[in-house]
Amino acid sequence: METRRTFCRTAILSTGAALGGGLLTGTADAAGARVVAEKRINARTLDLTVASRAMRRNVKVRLLLPRGWSRKARRTWPAVWALHGGNDRYDAWYRRTDIERLAARHQVIVVMPEGGYAGGYTDWWNYGRGGSPAWETFHLTELRGLLEARYRAGGRRAVIGQSSGGYGALIYAARHPGMFRFAASYSGFCSTLSPGVPEVLMTGLSGLGPFVDKNAMWGHPIFQRNVWAAHDPVTQASRLRGTRLYVSVARKGLKGPLDRPDAQAVDPAEEFCHYTTVPFLNRLRKLRIPVTTHLYAKGTHSWAYWQYELHRSWPLMMKALRA
């Protein structure tokens, strides 16, 4: 369960070949990323280690494979991308929910990529120089190309995420119209330029340590406002037309029905995410873009609610994917 202490990090936006597990050397996609290792976790779970040119390092990715999957199959399978929060890692959805069991009932590949500790689901601005970290390029160019070229992932895609991963799901779908048929945010922050939001996000970056430059991700929210706007779901909302959307968050970050008895009484992380969700939904309403929402009365910023929302939204996602 994500606590108040880790909120800023979460809010900042807060991976020899046989499938039995050995090295797979030199397998490359058109963008230059290479799978340098495969590790079989179980019959339908496969971990990849990808050498990423965009990230300038190796990155972990976990795949859930459907029944009958083969890298030599003539068919392809729809892909569900599951993005983790800012203070977690690539296997978070696997560890924290029953997504493995849920996916086993359907003919889909689930992609769980590393998104970095407060990585931002973005290519960092770095004072106009670009370069690493470049999570958006890694995920949507390198890794997507690799999965579609080598692992039989098809062109029907969905993206979901919790906390900063929910932000990632929305902004990836908005910045790449038509790439995803379905996008879901569970307790994600849905605006980056609402009053007070940049300050919270930049405070979170500063909290990562003395060597993290809070201006490196997108610059200053006034002087580089165009960069911030390019990564703001509210500003980019019109580009979501045609994507099936699901947005859930608690209206009040109070201990709710799914929380453990020892949970904190008030959760500012969930309060913050609801605050950022309101302008996003208002913008969608103004644009007449349909969205399925679940704004429940009370709940903390925790996996018990995201597991519930995963099940609640899964049938809508499978319908959008025709899985």
C-alpha positions as CSV (number, residue, x, y, z in Angstrom):
1,M,0.0,0.0,0.0
2,E,1.4,3.4,-1.0
3,T,1.7,5.6,2.0
4,R,1.7,9.3,2.7
5,R,5.5,9.3,2.9
6,T,5.8,8.0,-0.7
7,F,3.1,10.3,-2.2
8,C,5.3,12.8,-3.8
9,R,7.3,10.1,-5.6
10,T,4.1,8.3,-6.7
11,A,2.4,11.6,-7.8
12,I,5.4,12.4,-9.9
13,L,4.5,10.4,-12.7
14,S,4.7,9.5,-10.0
15,T,11.7,-2.7,-18.6
16,G,20.9,-18.9,-25.5
17,A,17.3,-18.6,-26.2
18,A,14.8,-21.1,-25.3
19,L,11.7,-19.9,-23.4
20,G,12.9,-22.1,-20.5
21,G,15.1,-19.2,-19.6
22,G,18.6,-18.5,-20.8
23,L,20.2,-15.7,-22.8
24,L,18.8,-14.5,-26.1
25,T,21.5,-12.4,-27.7
26,G,21.3,-10.0,-30.5
27,T,17.5,-10.1,-31.2
28,A,16.8,-6.6,-32.4
29,D,13.8,-4.6,-33.7
30,A,13.8,-1.9,-36.3
31,A,14.4,0.8,-33.7
32,G,17.6,-0.8,-32.4
33,A,16.4,-2.2,-29.1
34,R,17.7,-5.7,-28.3
35,V,16.4,-8.5,-26.1
36,V,19.6,-9.6,-24.3
37,A,17.9,-12.1,-21.9
38,E,14.7,-14.0,-21.4
39,K,13.6,-15.7,-18.2
40,R,10.6,-17.9,-17.9
41,I,8.8,-17.3,-14.6
42,N,6.1,-19.9,-15.2
43,A,4.2,-21.4,-18.1
44,R,2.7,-18.1,-19.3
45,T,5.0,-15.5,-17.7
46,L,8.1,-14.3,-19.5
47,D,10.6,-11.7,-18.3
48,L,12.6,-9.8,-20.9
49,T,15.8,-7.8,-20.5
50,V,15.9,-5.2,-23.2
51,A,19.0,-3.2,-24.2
52,S,17.4,0.2,-24.9
53,R,19.2,2.8,-27.1
54,A,16.7,5.5,-25.8
55,M,17.4,4.7,-22.2
56,R,21.1,3.9,-22.6
57,R,20.8,0.9,-20.4
58,N,19.0,-2.4,-19.9
59,V,15.3,-2.3,-19.0
60,K,13.1,-5.1,-17.6
61,V,9.7,-6.0,-19.1
62,R,7.3,-8.8,-18.0
63,L,4.9,-10.4,-20.4
64,L,1.8,-12.5,-19.7
65,L,1.3,-14.8,-22.6
66,P,-2.1,-16.2,-23.7
67,R,-2.9,-19.9,-24.1
68,G,-1.6,-21.2,-27.4
69,W,1.0,-18.4,-27.8
70,S,4.1,-19.1,-29.9
71,R,6.6,-16.7,-31.3
72,K,6.2,-18.6,-34.6
73,A,2.4,-18.3,-34.7
74,R,0.8,-17.0,-37.8
75,R,-1.7,-14.9,-35.8
76,T,-1.1,-12.0,-33.4
77,W,-2.8,-11.1,-30.1
78,P,-4.1,-7.8,-28.7
79,A,-1.8,-6.2,-26.2
80,V,-2.8,-4.7,-22.8
81,W,-0.1,-2.4,-21.4
82,A,-0.2,-2.2,-17.6
83,L,1.8,0.8,-16.2
84,H,3.0,1.0,-12.6
85,G,3.1,3.9,-10.2
86,G,6.0,6.2,-9.6
87,N,7.5,4.4,-6.6
88,D,7.2,0.8,-7.9
89,R,8.7,-1.4,-10.6
90,Y,7.7,-3.4,-13.7
91,D,6.2,-6.4,-11.9
92,A,3.9,-4.3,-9.7
93,W,0.7,-5.4,-11.3
94,Y,1.8,-9.0,-11.2
95,R,2.7,-8.8,-7.5
96,R,-0.2,-6.7,-6.3
97,T,-3.2,-7.9,-8.2
98,D,-4.6,-11.0,-9.9
99,I,-4.0,-9.7,-13.4
100,E,-2.3,-13.0,-14.3
101,R,-5.4,-15.0,-13.5
102,L,-7.7,-12.4,-15.2
103,A,-5.6,-12.4,-18.4
104,A,-5.5,-16.2,-18.6
105,R,-9.2,-16.2,-19.4
106,H,-8.7,-14.1,-22.5
107,Q,-6.6,-14.1,-25.7
108,V,-4.4,-11.1,-24.9
109,I,-0.7,-10.4,-24.2
110,V,-0.2,-8.3,-21.1
111,V,2.8,-6.0,-21.3
112,M,4.3,-4.8,-17.9
113,P,7.2,-2.5,-18.7
114,E,9.6,-0.8,-16.3
115,G,8.7,2.9,-16.0
116,G,11.4,4.1,-13.7
117,Y,11.3,5.5,-10.2
118,A,9.4,8.7,-10.8
119,G,10.3,8.2,-14.5
120,G,7.4,10.3,-15.7
121,Y,6.2,8.3,-18.7
122,T,7.9,10.9,-20.8
123,D,11.1,11.7,-22.7
124,W,12.9,14.1,-20.4
125,W,13.5,17.6,-21.7
126,N,17.0,18.0,-20.3
127,Y,17.2,21.7,-21.1
128,G,16.4,21.1,-24.8
129,R,19.1,18.4,-25.2
130,G,16.8,15.4,-24.9
131,G,18.5,12.1,-24.4
132,S,18.0,9.7,-21.5
133,P,15.8,9.0,-19.7
134,A,13.4,8.7,-22.7
135,W,10.6,6.4,-21.4
136,E,8.0,7.4,-24.0
137,T,10.4,6.5,-26.9
138,F,11.5,3.3,-25.1
139,H,7.9,2.1,-24.5
140,L,6.1,3.2,-27.6
141,T,8.8,3.0,-30.3
142,E,11.5,0.6,-29.2
143,L,9.5,-1.9,-27.0
144,R,6.3,-1.8,-29.1
145,G,8.3,-2.4,-32.2
146,L,10.1,-5.3,-30.6
147,L,7.0,-6.9,-29.3
148,E,5.2,-6.7,-32.6
149,A,8.2,-7.9,-34.6
150,R,9.3,-10.8,-32.3
151,Y,6.5,-11.6,-29.8
152,R,3.3,-11.6,-31.9
153,A,1.8,-8.5,-30.3
154,G,-0.9,-7.1,-32.6
155,G,-2.2,-3.7,-33.5
156,R,-5.2,-3.8,-31.1
157,R,-3.9,-2.2,-27.9
158,A,-5.1,-1.0,-24.6
159,V,-3.2,0.8,-21.8
160,I,-4.0,1.0,-18.1
161,G,-2.2,2.4,-15.1
162,Q,-2.5,3.3,-11.4
163,S,-1.3,6.5,-9.7
164,S,1.3,8.0,-12.0
165,G,0.8,5.0,-14.3
166,G,-2.7,6.3,-14.8
167,Y,-1.3,9.5,-15.9
168,G,1.0,7.6,-18.3
169,A,-2.0,5.7,-19.8
170,L,-3.9,8.9,-20.5
171,I,-1.0,10.9,-21.9
172,Y,0.4,8.1,-24.0
173,A,-3.1,7.6,-25.6
174,A,-3.4,11.4,-26.1
175,R,0.0,12.0,-27.6
176,H,-0.4,9.0,-29.9
177,P,-4.0,9.1,-31.2
178,G,-5.2,5.8,-32.5
179,M,-2.4,3.8,-31.0
180,F,-4.6,2.6,-28.1
181,R,-8.3,1.6,-28.4
182,F,-8.8,1.8,-24.6
183,A,-7.1,3.8,-21.9
184,A,-7.8,3.6,-18.1
185,S,-6.6,5.7,-15.2
186,Y,-7.0,4.4,-11.7
187,S,-6.3,7.1,-9.2
188,G,-4.0,8.8,-11.7
189,F,-3.3,12.5,-11.8
190,C,-5.1,13.8,-14.9
191,S,-3.8,17.4,-15.2
192,T,-0.4,18.9,-14.9
193,L,-1.1,22.6,-15.2
194,S,-4.0,23.1,-12.8
195,P,-3.3,25.6,-10.0
196,G,-0.8,24.2,-7.6
197,V,-0.2,21.0,-9.5
198,P,3.2,21.9,-11.0
199,E,4.5,22.8,-7.5
200,V,3.5,19.4,-6.1
201,L,5.0,17.5,-9.0
202,M,8.3,19.5,-8.9
203,T,8.5,19.1,-5.1
204,G,8.2,15.4,-5.7
205,L,11.1,15.4,-8.1
206,S,13.2,17.4,-5.7
207,G,12.5,14.8,-3.0
208,L,14.2,12.1,-5.0
209,G,17.6,13.3,-3.9
210,P,20.1,16.1,-4.2
211,F,21.3,15.0,-7.6
212,V,17.9,15.2,-9.3
213,D,17.2,18.4,-11.1
214,K,13.5,19.2,-10.8
215,N,13.6,21.3,-14.1
216,A,15.1,18.4,-16.1
217,M,11.9,16.6,-16.9
218,W,9.9,19.4,-18.5
219,G,11.6,22.6,-17.5
220,H,9.9,25.5,-15.6
221,P,6.1,25.4,-15.8
222,I,6.1,29.1,-16.8
223,F,9.2,29.5,-19.0
224,Q,8.7,26.1,-20.7
225,R,4.9,26.1,-20.6
226,N,4.7,24.7,-24.1
227,V,6.6,21.6,-22.9
228,W,4.3,21.2,-19.9
229,A,1.2,21.7,-22.1
230,A,2.4,19.0,-24.5
231,H,2.3,16.6,-21.5
232,D,-0.9,17.8,-19.9
233,P,-3.9,15.5,-20.3
234,V,-6.3,18.4,-20.1
235,T,-4.5,20.3,-22.9
236,Q,-4.2,17.2,-25.0
237,A,-7.7,15.9,-24.3
238,S,-9.1,16.5,-27.8
239,R,-6.6,13.9,-29.1
240,L,-8.4,11.2,-27.1
241,R,-11.5,11.3,-29.3
242,G,-12.1,7.8,-30.5
243,T,-10.3,6.1,-27.6
244,R,-12.5,4.3,-25.0
245,L,-11.8,5.9,-21.7
246,Y,-12.2,4.8,-18.1
247,V,-11.3,7.1,-15.1
248,S,-11.7,6.2,-11.5
249,V,-10.7,7.9,-8.2
250,A,-12.1,8.5,-4.7
251,R,-13.9,11.8,-4.2
252,K,-12.5,11.9,-0.7
253,G,-9.2,10.4,0.3
254,L,-10.7,9.0,3.5
255,K,-10.4,5.4,4.7
256,G,-13.0,3.5,2.8
257,P,-14.6,0.0,2.6
258,L,-11.6,-1.7,1.0
259,D,-9.0,-0.4,3.4
260,R,-7.4,-2.4,6.2
261,P,-8.3,-1.4,9.8
262,D,-4.9,0.2,10.3
263,A,-5.0,2.3,7.2
264,Q,-4.4,6.1,7.6
265,A,-7.6,8.0,8.1
266,V,-6.9,10.6,5.4
267,D,-4.8,10.1,2.3
268,P,-3.6,13.3,0.6
269,A,-2.4,11.4,-2.4
270,E,-5.9,10.4,-3.4
271,E,-7.2,13.9,-2.6
272,F,-4.6,15.3,-5.0
273,C,-5.5,12.8,-7.7
274,H,-9.2,13.7,-7.4
275,Y,-8.4,17.4,-7.6
276,T,-6.5,16.9,-10.9
277,T,-9.3,14.6,-12.3
278,V,-12.0,17.2,-12.1
279,P,-10.6,19.6,-14.8
280,F,-9.9,16.7,-17.0
281,L,-13.4,15.3,-16.9
282,N,-14.8,18.9,-17.4
283,R,-12.7,19.2,-20.5
284,L,-13.9,15.9,-21.9
285,R,-17.4,16.9,-21.2
286,K,-16.9,20.2,-23.0
287,L,-15.4,18.4,-26.0
288,R,-18.2,15.8,-25.9
289,I,-15.8,12.9,-25.6
290,P,-17.3,9.9,-23.9
291,V,-15.7,8.6,-20.7
292,T,-16.8,5.9,-18.2
293,T,-16.1,7.1,-14.7
294,H,-16.2,5.6,-11.2
295,L,-15.9,8.4,-8.7
296,Y,-16.4,6.5,-5.5
297,A,-17.2,8.2,-2.2
298,K,-14.2,7.3,-0.1
299,G,-10.9,5.4,-0.5
300,T,-7.2,5.6,-0.1
301,H,-4.4,5.6,-2.7
302,S,-3.9,1.8,-2.5
303,W,-3.9,-1.4,-4.4
304,A,-7.1,-2.7,-2.9
305,Y,-9.0,-0.1,-5.0
306,W,-6.9,-0.5,-8.1
307,Q,-7.5,-4.3,-8.1
308,Y,-11.3,-3.6,-7.8
309,E,-11.1,-1.1,-10.7
310,L,-9.1,-3.5,-12.8
311,H,-12.0,-6.0,-12.6
312,R,-14.6,-3.3,-13.1
313,S,-13.0,-2.0,-16.2
314,W,-11.7,-5.3,-17.7
315,P,-14.9,-6.2,-19.6
316,L,-15.0,-2.8,-21.2
317,M,-11.4,-3.2,-22.3
318,M,-11.9,-6.6,-23.7
319,K,-14.9,-5.4,-25.7
320,A,-12.8,-2.5,-27.1
321,L,-10.0,-4.9,-28.1
322,R,-12.5,-7.5,-29.4
323,A,-10.4,-10.0,-27.4
